[in-house]
Amino acid sequence: MATNAWIFGIIIALLALSAIFAYQRWEEWLTAAIGVWVFISPWVLGAVSNARILWSSLVVGALLVILALWSSSLEHGSGAIVTRRLTREPKVRAE
């Protein structure tokens, strides 16, 4: 289980770093798939008897899936939010 955690932790960190520089929607789907693996890995690898490992895998896996799907639903790279903020005219107070 420790080797599994290290390998997938490094993969997730690399995916997060690559998303910072060049966002791709497939990265979020891959992260969600890894989240599913992390969630079910205690049963597949036979570590269900250890409560700490089980709960860590369940929480981290669920968070990975939820946050990856949420991030995938956002409009990355469109600049819609930034453009809206930059083009907003300043308020002028009547004196």
Number of C-alpha atoms within 10 A of each C-alpha: 13 7 8 11 14 11 11 16 14 11 15 18 12 12 17 15 12 13 14 10 8 9 16 15 15 10 17 23 16 16 24 22 16 20 26 19 16 25 23 16 21 21 11 11 10 10 14 15 10 10 11 11 16 18 14 14 22 19 13 15 22 17 16 22 23 15 15 21 16 11 14 18 11 10 10 14 11 9 10 10 11 10 10 10 10 8 8 8 8 6 6 6 5 4 3
